[in-house]
């Protein structure tokens, strides 16, 4: 069974939380062993200590805790604080997680002590030893350590969301540390009548419209396994590795999912801004050079004729009175177009180019 792009994306966002917590848990267990040496008990509380049991419990408890935090963060809490700034998001969410985790630690601590002492979790001795631990400096050090772990994992999550998960992974893995050539598909998506809309509603309201517009278009990009390369004013550039864009005709599906998303949100835009955004797009494929660039601010960029060509293809949508144009190069690679209707627009002269390009309009 193949996972949906949205499920795969969520799993990729959740798993780093589990990894962070697991690594930090192992580091803490090793530091604890280094401090306690051969002692078989915690000096501050007298509770029994076993290094290997501690390692196993740390792995189980912290891996599960990390995955639970990641799941809660990705599926719920991140949406709750979406309108807060970065510092507010991290601080507020860290406090919430810390309260939840302290409660979790209380119960897991009681279970650990019950296991070590071979007694019931409700035994007064177990409860007394657990309370002693929670009032000790050792517990405060754990809370501090947990807080640091939470802050780092949340910061990573926010950076990932801001840069783009795929972009961050490419930076971390060094995929584009040295420039490489690869086959990619690009879609240049441009809002219709953007200048008129900005003049009508004012530039502040127009910026707010753009924020809502791009947010609503992001879901279809995820569902179509695409990557948002750039926002350029009212233009969005989406890209796919060739195989991902061709698979299930994702590059075409993305556009029509976007249209569907805008239709569903039309009442919202009409009520809030008095306009309903529409758009047009051009899609093309070819070889690009990909790599990291910049010193003060690093970006992963793509260079090659395919980007200029795609932009010029999109620029012909108005004159040809169509919403979506694709190149002959892409159509050949798609092999079949499934549920989409393809209409030839013949050879077209692209601005700034000598040779003509065969273009096709695509409709559902």
Residue pairs with C-beta under 8 A, 6 or more apart in sequence:
3 11
4 223
5 222
5 223
5 224
5 225
6 219
6 222
6 223
9 165
9 222
10 74
10 75
12 165
12 169
13 70
13 74
13 157
13 160
13 165
14 67
14 70
14 71
14 73
14 74
15 67
15 70
16 70
16 153
16 156
16 157
16 160
17 66
17 67
17 69
17 70
17 73
17 153
17 157
18 63
18 66
18 67
18 70
19 66
20 66
20 149
20 152
20 153
20 156
21 62
21 63
21 65
21 66
21 67
21 69
21 149
21 153
22 59
22 62
22 63
22 66
24 62
24 145
24 148
24 149
24 152
25 58
25 59
25 61
25 62
25 63
26 55
26 58
26 59
28 58
28 142
28 145
29 51
29 54
29 55
29 58
32 54
33 51
33 54
36 42
36 43
36 49
39 49
40 48
40 49
40 50
41 47
41 48
41 49
42 48
42 49
42 133
42 138
44 133
44 136
44 137
44 138
45 129
45 132
45 133
45 136
45 138
46 129
46 132
47 113
47 116
47 129
47 132
47 133
48 113
48 116
48 117
50 116
53 115
53 116
57 108
57 112
61 108
65 101
65 104
66 153
69 97
69 101
69 150
69 153
70 153
72 97
73 93
73 154
73 157
74 157
77 93
77 96
78 157
78 161
81 88
81 89
81 92
81 93
84 92
86 158
89 154
89 158
90 151
90 154
90 155
90 158
93 154
94 147
94 150
94 151
94 154
97 150
97 154
98 143
98 146
98 147
98 150
101 146
101 150
102 143
105 142
105 146
106 130
106 134
109 130
109 133
109 134
110 121
110 126
110 127
110 130
111 121
113 126
113 129
113 130
113 133
114 120
114 121
114 123
114 126
117 123
117 125
117 126
117 129
119 125
119 126
120 126
133 139
159 168
160 168
163 171
164 227
164 228
166 227
167 227
167 300
169 175
170 176
170 300
171 292
171 298
171 300
176 290
176 291
176 292
176 300
177 291
177 292
178 291
179 289
179 290
179 291
180 289
180 290
180 291
181 287
181 288
181 289
181 290
182 241
182 242
182 287
182 288
182 290
183 241
183 242
183 285
183 286
183 287
184 239
184 240
184 241
184 242
184 245
184 285
184 286
184 287
184 288
184 290
184 302
184 306
185 239
185 240
185 241
185 242
185 245
185 246
185 251
185 283
185 284
185 285
185 330
186 229
186 237
186 238
186 239
186 283
186 284
186 285
186 302
186 306
186 307
186 310
187 226
187 237
187 238
187 239
187 251
187 254
187 255
187 281
187 282
187 283
187 310
188 235
188 236
188 237
188 281
188 282
188 283
188 310
188 311
188 313
188 314
189 217
189 235
189 236
189 237
189 238
189 255
189 258
189 279
189 280
189 281
189 314
190 234
190 235
190 279
190 280
190 281
190 314
190 317
191 197
191 213
191 234
191 235
191 277
191 278
191 279
192 277
192 278
192 279
192 280
193 278
194 206
194 233
194 234
197 206
197 209
197 273
197 275
197 277
198 206
200 274
200 275
201 209
201 273
201 274
201 275
205 273
208 273
209 269
209 272
209 273
209 275
209 277
210 234
212 265
212 268
212 269
212 272
213 269
213 277
214 231
214 236
216 261
216 262
216 265
217 236
217 258
217 261
217 262
218 228
219 257
219 261
220 254
220 257
220 258
220 260
220 261
221 227
221 228
221 238
221 254
221 258
223 253
223 254
223 257
224 250
224 251
224 253
224 254
224 257
225 240
225 244
225 245
225 247
225 250
226 238
226 239
226 240
226 244
226 245
226 250
226 251
226 254
227 238
227 239
227 240
228 236
228 237
228 238
229 237
229 238
229 239
229 302
230 236
230 237
231 237
237 307
238 254
239 302
240 250
240 251
242 285
242 333
244 250
245 251
245 285
246 333
246 334
249 334
249 337
249 338
249 340
251 283
251 330
252 283
252 324
252 326
252 334
252 337
252 340
252 362
255 281
255 283
255 323
255 324
255 362
256 340
256 364
258 279
259 323
262 269
262 276
262 277
262 278
262 279
266 276
269 275
269 276
269 277
270 276
278 323
279 323
280 314
280 317
280 318
280 322
280 323
280 324
281 314
281 317
281 323
281 324
281 325
282 310
282 311
282 312
282 313
282 314
282 315
282 316
282 317
282 324
282 325
282 326
283 310
283 313
283 324
283 325
283 326
283 327
283 330
284 306
284 309
284 310
284 313
284 326
284 327
284 329
284 330
285 306
285 327
285 329
285 330
285 333
286 304
286 305
286 306
286 309
286 329
287 304
287 306
288 302
288 303
288 304
288 306
288 307
289 302
289 303
289 304
290 300
290 301
290 302
291 300
291 301
292 298
292 299
292 300
293 299
293 300
293 301
308 352
309 327
309 350
309 353
309 357
310 327
312 350
312 351
312 352
312 353
313 325
313 326
313 327
313 350
313 357
313 359
314 325
315 351
316 325
316 348
316 350
316 359
317 323
317 324
317 325
320 345
320 348
320 359
320 361
322 345
322 361
323 361
323 363
324 361
324 362
324 363
325 345
325 359
325 360
325 361
325 362
326 359
326 360
326 362
327 357
327 358
327 359
327 360
328 357
328 358
328 359
328 360
331 337
331 342
331 360
337 362
339 364
340 362
340 363
340 364
341 362
341 363
341 364
342 360
342 361
342 362
343 360
343 361
343 362
343 363
344 358
344 359
344 360
345 358
345 359
345 360
345 361
346 358
346 359
347 356
347 357
347 358
348 356
348 357
348 358
348 359
349 356
350 356
350 357
